[in-house]
Amino acid sequence: MTVEDMEQYGLTQMSDTEMRDFVTNQRMGVLALPAADAPYVVPMSFGYDGASTLYFTFVGGPDSRKRALMERAEAVRFLTYAAQSPFNWESVLLTGTAERVPESEWDELAAVLETAWRPDVFEAARESEAVTVYRFAVDDWAGIKHTGLPPGFDPDQSPA
């Protein structure tokens, strides 16, 4: 079924403003990188510049599969979502390109990078492991949401 088919059940496409506002308030999502056998999918925290760029910080050595796949990917996808209940959820799927950010630019990005949530284990690892920052330029935004009860479940809705 398409989103249009599901609109009768309360599913709606998000506007550009709704998607940007949603991404602004999120800190985690799922990064999908192309790989030979199947997409490589990994949870990631991110920083967002408020316009059309996300920033990811990778911690780990040069043999990291995630880093290798990111370096050679022509297109990358990122999904961020929130689900408060079965009838109240939102998701935004972003497609774009990623590139390594030179360390000389990190100070300029400090405010954006500091907004990313990070588990303590990664903060500790940053002291001894290689750190790489990637810029994800968003080319395509797609957002859907369901923010209400479906027909027949809403107590304020009279039966047809």
N, C-alpha and C positions, 0 to 999 in steps of 0.2 A: 504494500500500500504506500501511496505517496503522502507527503505532509498534507496536501490539499484534501485527500481522501479522509484523513484523520481529523480535519478541522471540525467536523460535526461532533467529535468527541471532546473538543476543548483544546486540541493541539494547535498552536499558532507559530508562525515564523516570527522571529525576533527582528526588530528594526535595527538599523546600523547603530543608532544611539543606545538601544537596549543591550546589544552585544558588547559594545565598548564599555558601557557601565558595568556589565556583568564581569568582563575580564578584569577590569580595574579592581574589583572586589575579591577576586580569586587569587590564590597563591600556589595552587597545585593543579596538576593535570596529568595527561598521559601523552608522552611523546612517541610517535610511530615513525620508524626509519625503515626504508626499503632494505631488504636482505634477500639473498638468493633463495632460501628455502621458504620463508614466511616473514612477514613484517616483524621487526624487532620492536617490541612495545615495552616501555618502561615509565614508571611514575617519575615525574619531575616537578620541582618547584621552579618558579620563574619570577622575573621582574618584568614589569610592563611600563613602557614610556608614555602611556596615555594616548598614543596615536595609532601606530601600526607596526610596532616592533616589540618583540619579547626577547628577554635575555636569559640564557641558561648557563649555569656554572657546573662544569664537570670536574670531579675530583677523582684522581686515579692515574695510574701509570700509562705509558705510551702503548701498551698492549691492550688497552681497553677496547672491547668490541663496539661499545656505544660510540666512542670517539672515532674509531675507524669508519663506522657506517655514516656518522654525521659528516665526516670530512668528504666522503665521496657521493653523498646524496644530492641528486639534482632537485628533488622536491621532498619536503618534510611535512608531516601533519601533526597537529597538536589538538587534543580535546580537553576542555575543562568543563566541569559540570558540578551541579549541586542538586541534591534530591532530599527535600524536606519530608516528603511523603509520596505515596504512589500517585497522588493527584496534584502535586506541587513540586515541579522540578524544571530545571533549565540546563541546556547544554550548548556549547559553542565549539564548532569544529573549524580550525584554522589551517590553511594550506599556504605554504610559502617556501622560501629558500633560506638556508642557514650558512653563515660564514663565521670563521674564527675572528674574534676581536683581538687586535694586537694589545699586548699588555700596556703599551704606552697610552691607550685610551681608557683604561680601567678607572682612573681617577675621575674622568669626566662622567662616567656612568655610575659612580658610587651611590648616588641617591636612588637610582632605579634598582641597582643590584641589592641594596640593603632591604628592599621591600620583599624579597623572596624569602619564603619560609624554608628553613633547613633543619633536618634532624641533627641532634647533638653529635652523633657519630661522624657526620660529614664535617662538622665544624672542627672536631678534633683531628680528623684526617687531613684537613687543609694545612696543618702545621708541617706535615712530613711528605705529603703526596703532591704530585703535579696538579695544578689548577689551570683550567682552560675555560674561557668565557666565549659563548657563541651568541651571535646576533641572528634572530629569526625574523626575517622581513615577511610580514603577512601579505599575501597576494589575494586571498579569497577568504571571506568570512561566511559562515553558515550557522545560524542559531535557531533553535526551536525551544518551545517552552509549553508547559501545561500548568496552568495556575488556577485550577478550580475543579469542581466535581463534574463528572461526565453527566450527560442527560439522564434523568431518572434518579439521580442520587442527590441532587440539590434540593433541600427541603423548601427553598423559596421559589422553586420553579414549579409552575402548575403543569399537570399532565396535558399533553396535546389532545 
